[in-house]
Amino acid sequence: MTRRARILVPGDPSAVAFARNRVITQVRAWDAPLDEEKRYAVGLVVSELVTNAIAHAEGLISVGLYLNEERLLLVVHDGHPTRPRRRRPTTNDETGRGLALVAHLATRTGWDPTPNGKKVWAEFDVLTPPPTVRGETLRRRMKAAMPRTYITAHVLFALAAGL
């Protein structure tokens, strides 16, 4: 089963924090199997992708989230058809490192053209929960692990007879 959410974001720099908070809130509401470090990485990636969309496109931006047993997929749609490209900033540049950061934090990244612009995406592998133990198996294991006190039948008979 895939869970889905969509967030519309205005093309305004003040919307970056809104998008990041909404995504993290949704991931927590789904109880996605991500550790804190990976949740933080998801927040950074949302911030970078939405910032790029705001800087290079106009109008509304759509942020899609898709969660299944294997991955969390984050997709940012914008109205600008140009391919996103990684820059090689110099040490004095204040911008240009966002896509490199996204590539470092996410498991996989990419982009696809759409009829009305493009979508830039980042995938995160989710933690695999340990296999579940069925009820009867769990009961047998717990019974085997319980400490046992052995009392022979002679002692019980003597106690019952008041000896």
N, C-alpha and C positions, 0 to 999 in steps of 0.2 A: 504494500500500500504506500502510495506517495502522498505526503502532505504538501499542500500548496498555500502560498500567501502572496499577495501582490500589494505593493505600497506605491502610491503615486506621490512624486516629489516635485515641487516647483523648481524651476531653473534658477534658483537663488542661492548664494553661498550660505545663507543662514539655514538652509534646509539639510545641510550635511549632517549636523548633529541630530536632527529629527530622524533622518533615514537610519543612521547608525543605531539610535536608541530603539526605534521600532523593530529593526531586524533582531537585535539582541533580545528584546522583549519577546518576540515571536519564537525565537530559538529556545528560550527558557520555558515559554508556555508549552511548547511541544515536548519539553524534557528531552531534548536532543542529546544523544550520548556523546557529548563533547566535554573535554576537561576545560578548566578555566583558561589555560593558555590558548587553546584552540578557539574558545569563544572570543577572547581578546583579539586573536588574529582575524576572525570573521569581522569584528567591528572595524579594525584597521582597513581591511580590504573594502568593506562597504564605503568607508570614508573616502578612500582613494578613488574608487570607481565612480562614485557620485560626484566627487570634486572634478574629475576629468570630464564627465558628461556635462556638468554645469559650465566648465571653462570652454568647451569646444562645441556645444550644441545650444539650441534655443528651445524654449517651451518646456512642457512637462517631461519628466523622466520617470520611468517605471522600474521598480526594483521587484524582481520575482525571487521567491525562495521555494525550493523544492527539497524535501527531506524524505529519504527512504532508508532501508536497513543498511545501505552501504555508503551513502554520501549525502552531503548537504551541498546543493547547487545554488549559487547566487548569480542572478542574471540582471544586468543593468541595461535597459533599452534607452537609447536617445535618438534624436532626429537628425544626427549628423552622419552621413554615409562614409566618411573617410576612415580608413583603417587606423586603429590606435597604434602608435609606434613608440618604442622605447628610445629615449634619448640618452646620450652619453654626456651628462652634465659635467662641467668643470667644478673645481672645488669652490668657486665663487658663486655658482648658480644656486638660487634658493628653491628652484623647482626642477622637475624632470626626473625624479627618482621613484615616482609612484608606481609605474608598471613593473619596475624591477622589484619593488617591495611586494607587490601583489604576487608576482611569480615566485618569490621566495617563501611567502607565507602559505599560499594555497598548494594543494596537491597537484592540480592541473588548472591551466588557464587557457583562454582563447577568445576569439571573437567571430561573429558571423554577420554578414550583411543581411538586412531586412528590406522589404519594399519601402519603408519609411525611415531608414537610417541604419542603425546597427545594434547588435547586442554584444556586450562584453561580459564574459562569464568567468567564474572561479569556482572550482570544486574543492571540497574538503572531505577527506575520508572520515567516517564516524567511527568511534570506538566500538568494537565488537563485544557485546556483553557475553559473559561466560555462559556456557550451555546450562540450561535449566535441568534440574533433577526432578523427575516425576515423583508424585506423592508417596507411592508405595516404596520406591527405592529409598527415598529420604527417611521414611519410617524405619526401614530395616537398618539403614546406616546409623540412625540415632539409637536404636535399640542395642545394636552391637557395641556402640561406644559408651553406653551407660555402665557405671560401676555396679558390680553384682556382689551381693552378700549371700553366702550359702549357709543355710541352716539345715542340719540333717533332720530327718523325720523323727528320730529318737528324741532330740531336744525339744521339738515342737510337742510331741506326745507327753513328755515329762512336764512341760510348762502347762499344758492343758489339764493334766491330771493333778496339778498343784504340788508336784514333787520337788 
